[in-house]
């Protein structure tokens, strides 16, 4: 779906993990549709590239989403710079390929620190700002198809993505009286630069080649292809519009008809 240039004019959106992959696609989409976008990421070089590409519609903020003070400062800077906060997209996340019997507790903790605690901190900071503004808002969190079913060798990742679905549903109920809608997106296999690392990781534990890993995952998708960051960004953009005004507490899948939905 092509971007609609006037769709988000006047809105301010924050996108964490916005310097690459799905996050970059979401940031690009909101900027193309008229929003002011605050892009947050740990990668300062990639952040600079995004800010340069998006011009005066974007503002880059280095941020580690596991750091409470940095996340609170991110939301404050977005509101101070552009006058308000309308949309918070908690996209930042990590994945690690590791059989559970070989997964270090520190790796388990790190997965939850980034994928779950980062979403909690971003959602809390955004909710506080939106409640203070008094006119509602939208929070969209990154889950995954892996949050709806078990997948070998990524148990800790699956657990975090399932937690995000329940966190988002709970926040949707709690924040509804304030006019704040909370949803999450649950992508299937999306073609991003991270897929090289994912394929290499699965290859190391399965004995397949990286190309065989990719072919195996692709074979599970009825549409016969991986999705793109743009596929995800289009859905996230829609969730932030008034067309989705009665949609909250949902985990929206974009997975090429791959089960489970």
Steps between C-alpha positions, in 0.01 A plus 500: 500500500640836401559764765228762545683835530247674727411204721699603808549873449521673836592185690822421683621140506789332682648182353754301702742277315424730211840510328469174306272216394134515598555806718651694211207399282256631762691825544510552122127434472397745772726770357364441149148536638565838659597421859793640691706194593741458785721205414676327788773239477828394658681519165611862472635462146179349367299764689689777324424340164128483580489859618678615185266301275180624666610860532311744719217252560727289721703540814750235608551410865755239614321277750547169677146377567616301802601822676205656685648848508582496129149387402336765716735760350417381148128559545560833671730615218246400235224697671722797575634521145172458313248604763323171565505121466231319304647161407752281681638204305700270726680312225849439641580133550763230475511130415751228580508145364582258780369161617350542845753264661779723371337835576683694770286665765663832410377458140150420626506814715633714215219381273239606755681825577482617138185336367268526801641749746575741215138481385378552857721804550401652166131435556510643851683815396265553205189436710609751761552766233175421317297507823653837587413634154142390553402410145590133467758336282619177345758248621610223266734224619709246312403138557552214251341190359748329733296641788211276404674166460812326618800492267805284571824676589341837579301421815612818674402711198158333477441560870572871467272544202214318676550728800466805277160385377366467854664825611338682207159350570521598867612853418216533248243434772671719760560798272170495309335750739771746402431460128826315446491199269762227532564230241791291385613368167604138457704460181589170345820474297604849394799556271741727687879513533465300824396194303862425417576467871180303560575259217860460616380433854249232401756346264745463786254303714322300228784401267330665202653767287369856544334478158327178602377666817350788304339265249351293783343802666375636169336165419267545799350821357198441274568824314842361411711796605640681800332824594667839480541776758254694288236230549531540875521878489173527305316309773662698782409824326138389472488415870592861573213645296142581593395218266620272781327703772318193639799267474689446824653207683570314177802317361485562126678238291669566169631161401394406148225270637746291700332324794440603776326825421 
